[in-house]
């Protein structure tokens, strides 16, 4: 599998995709169709849109054509024309060549090769991810943190008393997440009664540009309940003490326990 890393993304104002004016807006990209296929649209620079419809079952093109547009033509107009030829309309944008260049490039790479079932499944899961993107049910200083900014690294306390550690990762392997994502958070959930970095294995949470920390928290809520507080953010003295405690430092664990009013039981270094 090829590794992935986040690049700087150009941000553009968001608007309803069907209101995009083809002569003015950044609309080039991939769109999900209602029949389960995907549509790629490219500006031909001479007042035309070149489009191709790909099957997500085979990865092969099933339809291609060209659509002429004027100064006031919108994507809704193009959608109506393409719908007549394909029998299926647009319902979701899954990449924008300007806003999500990495995501767009990865879809291009998959569909431009001889895609296998796993590669096509990653595109299907991306569509599902965007379609089912959760509502940020809590915001504030914790839930409102923007995952793409990467400033959420720290330790958090769940309702069930378990402790979450999470951080952003700059590079990841395609096999570590099941869909095409813009970024990845690595996280681990620790039991205070066995507070050790060897006790659990880290997991990966893929996210898209603009998603908040609450998306990660909601995914873990069924098992651990809500996050009730941030114990320590990266860069603080308490954060360092918790990291040292995870590594087996009894003194650091005692200090962190006292400050947080928790009972962190570490596993002594060298013990089973």
KEKE-3310 file (N, C-alpha, C; in steps of 0.2 Angstrom, whole numbers, plus 5000, padded with zeros to 4 digits):
npx = (5004:5002:5009:5001:5001:4997:4993:4995:4979:4969:4957:4941:4926:4911:4896:4880:4880:4873:4871:4882:4891:4896:4905:4912:4915:4924:4922:4926:4928:4924:4908:4895:4883:4866:4863:4873:4885:4900:4904:4915:4920:4927:4934:4935:4940:4936:4923:4916:4912:4920:4915:4914:4907:4910:4909:4907:4907:4915:4925:4927:4924:4908:4901:4903:4905:4902:4898:4891:4893:4886:4888:4880:4876:4873:4878:4867:4860:4869:4868:4855:4856:4865:4859:4848:4855:4862:4853:4853:4855:4866:4870:4879:4894:4910:4923:4933:4943:4951:4948:4950:4963:4972:4963:4956:4966:4969:4957:4957:4969:4965:4954:4961:4969:4970:4958:4956:4945:4946:4951:4941:4931:4935:4932:4919:4916:4921:4911:4900:4904:4904:4891:4885:4890:4892:4882:4888:4886:4890:4899:4910:4925:4930:4923:4922:4934:4944:4948:4957:4966:4974:4977:4972:4979:4980:4975:4960:4945:4933:4915:4914:4925:4937:4952:4956:4969:4974:4981:4986:4992:5004:5008:5002:4997:4988:4981:4977:4966:4948:4943:4944:4953:4956:4964:4971:4968:4977:4973:4971:4963:4964:4964:4962:4966:4975:4987:4996:5007:5009:4998:4987:4983:4986:4974:4966:4958:4950:4947:4938:4942:4937:4930:4925:4932:4922:4917:4926:4924:4910:4911:4916:4908:4897:4903:4910:4903:4900:4913:4919:4929:4944:4959:4973:4981:4993:5009:5008:5013:5006:5002:5015:5018:5008:5012:5024:5020:5013:5024:5029:5033:5033:5033:5029:5016:5010:5010:5002:4990:4987:4985:4974:4965:4963:4966:4979:4985:5000:5010:5024:5040:5047:5039:5027)
npy = (4994:5011:5025:5039:5057:5073:5087:5105:5112:5122:5134:5137:5147:5139:5132:5128:5114:5113:5126:5131:5141:5137:5144:5152:5146:5134:5119:5107:5090:5075:5067:5059:5048:5044:5031:5024:5025:5035:5051:5060:5077:5088:5104:5109:5120:5127:5132:5120:5105:5091:5075:5059:5044:5032:5015:5009:4996:4989:4998:5003:5014:5019:5028:5043:5060:5077:5093:5108:5125:5141:5158:5159:5147:5134:5121:5113:5114:5107:5094:5091:5088:5078:5068:5065:5057:5047:5042:5044:5055:5068:5068:5071:5078:5072:5075:5089:5097:5108:5111:5099:5092:5081:5071:5070:5067:5054:5047:5048:5041:5028:5025:5027:5016:4998:4995:4985:4976:4980:4993:5000:4998:5007:5019:5018:5018:5031:5038:5034:5039:5053:5055:5050:5058:5064:5074:5087:5085:5090:5105:5117:5119:5107:5097:5106:5107:5108:5094:5094:5104:5099:5102:5095:5085:5076:5070:5063:5062:5049:5046:5033:5032:5028:5032:5042:5044:5054:5059:5068:5061:5063:5055:5041:5023:5017:5005:5007:5014:5013:5020:5034:5047:5064:5066:5058:5052:5046:5035:5029:5019:5019:5010:5016:5008:5000:5007:5009:5010:4998:4991:4992:4993:5006:5014:5019:5033:5040:5055:5069:5084:5098:5091:5089:5087:5081:5071:5061:5058:5054:5042:5034:5034:5025:5014:5019:5030:5048:5061:5068:5078:5087:5081:5084:5094:5093:5098:5104:5103:5093:5085:5079:5072:5062:5055:5051:5043:5033:5026:5020:5027:5029:5039:5050:5046:5046:5060:5065:5058:5064:5077:5076:5070:5056:5038:5032:5017:5010:4999:4991:4994:4981:4971:4958)
npz = (5000:4996:5006:5014:5015:5023:5013:5011:5009:4998:5002:4998:4997:5002:4994:4989:4979:4967:4964:4959:4947:4932:4924:4933:4946:4957:4952:4947:4949:4958:4958:4967:4960:4960:4957:4962:4955:4950:4945:4935:4932:4921:4917:4900:4895:4884:4886:4888:4897:4901:4904:4913:4918:4930:4935:4951:4954:4945:4941:4929:4915:4911:4904:4894:4889:4883:4888:4884:4891:4896:4902:4913:4916:4927:4938:4941:4929:4920:4927:4924:4911:4910:4917:4908:4899:4906:4915:4929:4942:4950:4967:4977:4981:4981:4979:4977:4965:4968:4982:4988:4984:4987:4990:4978:4969:4973:4971:4957:4954:4958:4949:4938:4936:4936:4945:4961:4971:4984:4983:4976:4985:4995:4989:4989:5002:5006:5000:5008:5020:5018:5016:5027:5037:5053:5064:5074:5089:5101:5105:5109:5119:5118:5109:5098:5092:5078:5068:5057:5060:5069:5083:5094:5101:5116:5132:5137:5147:5149:5152:5157:5165:5158:5150:5136:5124:5111:5095:5081:5065:5053:5043:5035:5032:5018:5021:5034:5036:5031:5021:5009:5015:5022:5033:5048:5064:5077:5091:5108:5121:5138:5153:5169:5179:5174:5168:5156:5142:5135:5137:5128:5110:5098:5088:5072:5066:5053:5045:5037:5029:5039:5048:5065:5082:5089:5081:5082:5095:5096:5089:5098:5109:5110:5117:5128:5133:5134:5132:5146:5150:5147:5151:5149:5138:5124:5127:5139:5157:5164:5154:5150:5162:5162:5150:5154:5165:5158:5152:5163:5174:5191:5200:5192:5189:5201:5204:5194:5197:5209:5205:5196:5203:5201:5201:5196:5191:5187:5177:5183:5176:5167:5172:5170)
capx = (5000:5006:5008:4998:5002:4992:4996:4991:4973:4967:4951:4936:4919:4906:4890:4876:4884:4869:4871:4889:4891:4902:4910:4915:4916:4928:4917:4929:4929:4920:4902:4892:4877:4860:4863:4879:4891:4903:4904:4921:4919:4933:4933:4938:4943:4933:4916:4914:4913:4921:4913:4915:4904:4913:4905:4910:4908:4920:4930:4927:4920:4902:4898:4907:4902:4904:4892:4893:4890:4887:4891:4875:4875:4875:4879:4861:4859:4873:4866:4849:4858:4869:4854:4845:4859:4864:4847:4854:4858:4871:4867:4884:4901:4915:4930:4934:4950:4954:4948:4953:4968:4974:4957:4954:4971:4969:4952:4960:4974:4962:4950:4965:4973:4965:4956:4954:4939:4947:4952:4934:4927:4938:4929:4912:4916:4921:4904:4896:4907:4902:4883:4882:4894:4888:4880:4892:4881:4892:4905:4914:4932:4932:4920:4923:4941:4945:4953:4962:4971:4979:4979:4968:4982:4980:4972:4953:4941:4926:4910:4915:4931:4942:4956:4958:4974:4974:4985:4986:4997:5006:5008:4998:4996:4981:4978:4976:4959:4945:4940:4949:4952:4960:4968:4970:4970:4978:4970:4971:4959:4967:4960:4967:4968:4981:4989:5002:5007:5009:4991:4982:4986:4983:4969:4966:4952:4951:4942:4938:4943:4932:4926:4927:4934:4916:4916:4929:4921:4904:4912:4918:4903:4893:4907:4913:4900:4903:4919:4917:4934:4951:4964:4979:4983:5000:5013:5007:5017:5002:5003:5021:5018:5004:5016:5029:5016:5012:5030:5030:5036:5028:5033:5025:5009:5008:5009:4996:4984:4985:4982:4968:4960:4962:4970:4982:4989:5004:5013:5031:5044:5050:5034:5022)
capy = (5000:5018:5029:5046:5063:5078:5093:5111:5113:5128:5134:5141:5147:5133:5134:5122:5112:5114:5133:5133:5143:5134:5149:5156:5142:5128:5114:5101:5085:5069:5067:5053:5048:5041:5024:5021:5026:5041:5056:5065:5082:5092:5109:5108:5127:5131:5132:5114:5101:5084:5071:5052:5040:5026:5010:5007:4988:4987:5003:5005:5020:5017:5033:5049:5065:5084:5097:5115:5129:5148:5162:5159:5140:5131:5113:5110:5113:5101:5088:5089:5086:5072:5064:5062:5052:5042:5040:5045:5062:5070:5069:5072:5079:5068:5078:5095:5097:5114:5111:5092:5090:5075:5066:5070:5063:5047:5044:5048:5035:5022:5024:5027:5010:4993:4994:4979:4976:4984:5000:5002:4999:5013:5025:5017:5020:5038:5041:5033:5043:5060:5055:5049:5062:5065:5080:5088:5086:5095:5109:5120:5119:5100:5095:5110:5107:5106:5089:5096:5109:5095:5104:5092:5080:5076:5065:5065:5057:5047:5045:5027:5032:5026:5038:5043:5048:5054:5063:5068:5058:5066:5050:5034:5019:5016:5000:5008:5016:5009:5025:5039:5052:5069:5066:5052:5053:5039:5035:5023:5020:5016:5009:5019:5002:4997:5013:5007:5010:4992:4988:4992:4995:5012:5013:5025:5036:5044:5061:5073:5092:5102:5088:5091:5082:5078:5066:5055:5056:5051:5036:5030:5035:5019:5010:5023:5036:5055:5063:5073:5083:5086:5080:5088:5095:5092:5104:5106:5099:5087:5080:5076:5068:5057:5051:5047:5037:5027:5023:5016:5031:5029:5046:5054:5043:5048:5067:5066:5056:5069:5083:5075:5066:5049:5033:5028:5011:5009:4992:4992:4992:4974:4966:4955)
capz = (5000:4997:5011:5012:5020:5021:5010:5012:5005:4996:5005:4994:5000:5001:4992:4987:4973:4961:4962:4956:4941:4928:4921:4939:4952:4957:4952:4944:4954:4957:4961:4968:4957:4964:4955:4965:4951:4951:4939:4935:4928:4920:4912:4894:4894:4878:4887:4888:4902:4899:4910:4913:4923:4932:4939:4957:4954:4940:4940:4922:4912:4908:4899:4894:4885:4883:4889:4883:4895:4895:4907:4918:4917:4934:4939:4940:4922:4918:4930:4921:4904:4911:4919:4903:4896:4911:4919:4936:4944:4955:4974:4982:4979:4985:4979:4973:4963:4971:4989:4991:4979:4989:4989:4971:4966:4975:4967:4950:4954:4958:4943:4932:4935:4936:4952:4963:4975:4990:4981:4974:4992:4998:4986:4991:5010:5006:4998:5013:5025:5017:5016:5034:5041:5059:5067:5080:5094:5106:5103:5115:5118:5117:5103:5093:5090:5071:5068:5052:5063:5073:5089:5099:5105:5123:5136:5139:5152:5147:5157:5161:5169:5154:5148:5129:5122:5104:5092:5074:5062:5047:5037:5037:5026:5015:5024:5041:5037:5026:5016:5007:5020:5022:5039:5052:5071:5081:5097:5112:5127:5143:5159:5174:5184:5171:5164:5153:5135:5132:5138:5122:5104:5095:5082:5068:5064:5047:5045:5031:5030:5042:5053:5072:5087:5091:5076:5085:5102:5095:5087:5104:5114:5112:5121:5134:5135:5132:5135:5151:5152:5144:5157:5148:5131:5122:5128:5146:5162:5166:5148:5151:5167:5160:5146:5158:5168:5153:5151:5169:5179:5196:5203:5187:5190:5208:5204:5189:5200:5214:5202:5193:5208:5198:5204:5190:5193:5182:5177:5184:5171:5167:5174:5164)
cpx = (5004:5004:5005:5001:4998:4996:4992:4985:4971:4959:4947:4929:4915:4900:4886:4879:4880:4869:4878:4888:4897:4907:4914:4918:4921:4924:4920:4930:4925:4914:4899:4885:4872:4860:4869:4886:4894:4904:4911:4919:4925:4931:4938:4941:4940:4925:4913:4916:4914:4919:4913:4911:4908:4909:4910:4910:4914:4926:4931:4922:4914:4898:4902:4904:4905:4898:4895:4889:4891:4889:4886:4874:4877:4876:4873:4859:4863:4870:4859:4851:4861:4863:4850:4849:4861:4858:4848:4858:4863:4867:4872:4890:4906:4922:4929:4941:4954:4954:4951:4958:4970:4969:4956:4960:4971:4963:4954:4965:4971:4958:4955:4969:4968:4963:4954:4948:4940:4948:4945:4930:4929:4934:4921:4911:4917:4914:4899:4898:4904:4894:4881:4886:4889:4887:4885:4887:4883:4899:4909:4921:4934:4930:4921:4930:4941:4950:4959:4967:4976:4981:4975:4972:4982:4976:4965:4949:4934:4922:4911:4921:4937:4945:4958:4964:4974:4979:4984:4992:4998:5006:5005:4998:4989:4977:4975:4969:4955:4942:4946:4948:4957:4965:4967:4972:4971:4976:4971:4967:4962:4963:4965:4969:4974:4984:4996:5002:5007:5002:4987:4986:4982:4979:4969:4959:4953:4945:4943:4939:4936:4928:4929:4929:4928:4914:4920:4926:4915:4905:4914:4913:4899:4896:4909:4909:4903:4910:4917:4922:4940:4955:4970:4980:4990:5003:5013:5011:5013:5002:5009:5021:5014:5008:5021:5026:5015:5018:5032:5033:5031:5028:5028:5017:5006:5006:5003:4990:4982:4982:4975:4963:4958:4967:4973:4987:4994:5007:5020:5035:5047:5045:5030:5016)
cpy = (5006:5022:5036:5051:5068:5084:5099:5111:5120:5129:5139:5141:5141:5136:5128:5120:5113:5121:5135:5135:5141:5138:5153:5152:5137:5122:5107:5096:5079:5070:5060:5053:5043:5033:5021:5022:5033:5045:5060:5070:5086:5098:5109:5115:5131:5131:5126:5110:5094:5080:5063:5049:5034:5022:5009:5000:4986:4991:5005:5010:5016:5022:5039:5054:5072:5088:5105:5120:5137:5152:5161:5151:5137:5123:5110:5109:5107:5094:5086:5086:5079:5066:5061:5057:5046:5039:5041:5052:5062:5070:5071:5073:5076:5071:5084:5096:5103:5113:5105:5089:5083:5069:5065:5066:5056:5044:5043:5042:5029:5020:5024:5021:5004:4991:4987:4981:4981:4991:5003:5003:5005:5019:5024:5020:5027:5041:5040:5038:5050:5060:5054:5053:5065:5072:5081:5090:5090:5098:5111:5119:5112:5098:5099:5110:5104:5100:5091:5101:5105:5097:5101:5086:5081:5070:5068:5060:5055:5046:5038:5026:5030:5033:5037:5047:5048:5060:5063:5065:5061:5061:5044:5030:5018:5010:5001:5011:5013:5014:5030:5045:5058:5069:5060:5054:5046:5040:5029:5024:5016:5015:5012:5014:4999:5002:5012:5007:5004:4988:4987:4994:5001:5010:5019:5027:5041:5049:5065:5080:5095:5098:5090:5085:5078:5071:5060:5053:5053:5044:5031:5030:5029:5014:5013:5029:5043:5056:5069:5079:5081:5086:5084:5088:5095:5099:5106:5101:5093:5082:5076:5071:5061:5052:5047:5041:5031:5023:5019:5020:5032:5036:5051:5052:5046:5056:5068:5064:5061:5075:5082:5071:5059:5044:5029:5023:5009:5002:4994:4990:4985:4969:4964:4959)
cpz = (5000:5003:5009:5017:5018:5018:5012:5007:5004:4998:5000:4998:4998:4999:4990:4980:4967:4959:4959:4949:4937:4926:4927:4944:4951:4958:4950:4950:4952:4961:4962:4964:4961:4962:4958:4961:4953:4945:4940:4930:4928:4915:4906:4891:4888:4879:4887:4895:4899:4905:4908:4919:4924:4936:4945:4958:4950:4940:4933:4920:4909:4903:4900:4889:4886:4884:4889:4888:4894:4902:4913:4920:4924:4933:4938:4933:4919:4921:4926:4914:4905:4913:4914:4899:4900:4915:4927:4937:4949:4962:4979:4979:4984:4984:4975:4971:4966:4979:4992:4986:4981:4987:4982:4967:4967:4971:4960:4949:4954:4952:4937:4931:4934:4943:4955:4968:4981:4988:4979:4981:4996:4996:4989:4998:5010:5005:5004:5019:5024:5018:5023:5039:5047:5061:5073:5085:5100:5103:5109:5114:5117:5110:5097:5090:5083:5070:5063:5054:5067:5080:5095:5103:5112:5126:5138:5143:5149:5153:5161:5165:5165:5152:5140:5128:5114:5101:5084:5071:5055:5041:5040:5030:5024:5019:5031:5042:5031:5021:5014:5012:5019:5028:5043:5059:5074:5088:5101:5118:5132:5149:5165:5179:5181:5166:5162:5145:5131:5133:5132:5116:5101:5089:5078:5067:5059:5047:5038:5033:5033:5047:5060:5076:5089:5087:5079:5091:5101:5093:5093:5109:5115:5117:5128:5136:5132:5135:5140:5152:5148:5150:5155:5140:5130:5124:5136:5151:5163:5160:5148:5156:5165:5155:5149:5162:5164:5152:5157:5174:5185:5199:5198:5188:5196:5207:5199:5193:5205:5211:5199:5197:5204:5202:5198:5192:5187:5183:5178:5178:5172:5170:5169:5165)
residu = (UNK:UNK:UNK:UNK:UNK:UNK:UNK:UNK:UNK:UNK:UNK:UNK:UNK:UNK:UNK:UNK:UNK:UNK:UNK:UNK:UNK:UNK:UNK:UNK:UNK:UNK:UNK:UNK:UNK:UNK:UNK:UNK:UNK:UNK:UNK:UNK:UNK:UNK:UNK:UNK:UNK:UNK:UNK:UNK:UNK:UNK:UNK:UNK:UNK:UNK:UNK:UNK:UNK:UNK:UNK:UNK:UNK:UNK:UNK:UNK:UNK:UNK:UNK:UNK:UNK:UNK:UNK:UNK:UNK:UNK:UNK:UNK:UNK:UNK:UNK:UNK:UNK:UNK:UNK:UNK:UNK:UNK:UNK:UNK:UNK:UNK:UNK:UNK:UNK:UNK:UNK:UNK:UNK:UNK:UNK:UNK:UNK:UNK:UNK:UNK:UNK:UNK:UNK:UNK:UNK:UNK:UNK:UNK:UNK:UNK:UNK:UNK:UNK:UNK:UNK:UNK:UNK:UNK:UNK:UNK:UNK:UNK:UNK:UNK:UNK:UNK:UNK:UNK:UNK:UNK:UNK:UNK:UNK:UNK:UNK:UNK:UNK:UNK:UNK:UNK:UNK:UNK:UNK:UNK:UNK:UNK:UNK:UNK:UNK:UNK:UNK:UNK:UNK:UNK:UNK:UNK:UNK:UNK:UNK:UNK:UNK:UNK:UNK:UNK:UNK:UNK:UNK:UNK:UNK:UNK:UNK:UNK:UNK:UNK:UNK:UNK:UNK:UNK:UNK:UNK:UNK:UNK:UNK:UNK:UNK:UNK:UNK:UNK:UNK:UNK:UNK:UNK:UNK:UNK:UNK:UNK:UNK:UNK:UNK:UNK:UNK:UNK:UNK:UNK:UNK:UNK:UNK:UNK:UNK:UNK:UNK:UNK:UNK:UNK:UNK:UNK:UNK:UNK:UNK:UNK:UNK:UNK:UNK:UNK:UNK:UNK:UNK:UNK:UNK:UNK:UNK:UNK:UNK:UNK:UNK:UNK:UNK:UNK:UNK:UNK:UNK:UNK:UNK:UNK:UNK:UNK:UNK:UNK:UNK:UNK:UNK:UNK:UNK:UNK:UNK:UNK:UNK:UNK:UNK:UNK:UNK:UNK:UNK:UNK:UNK:UNK:UNK:UNK:UNK:UNK:UNK:UNK)
# end
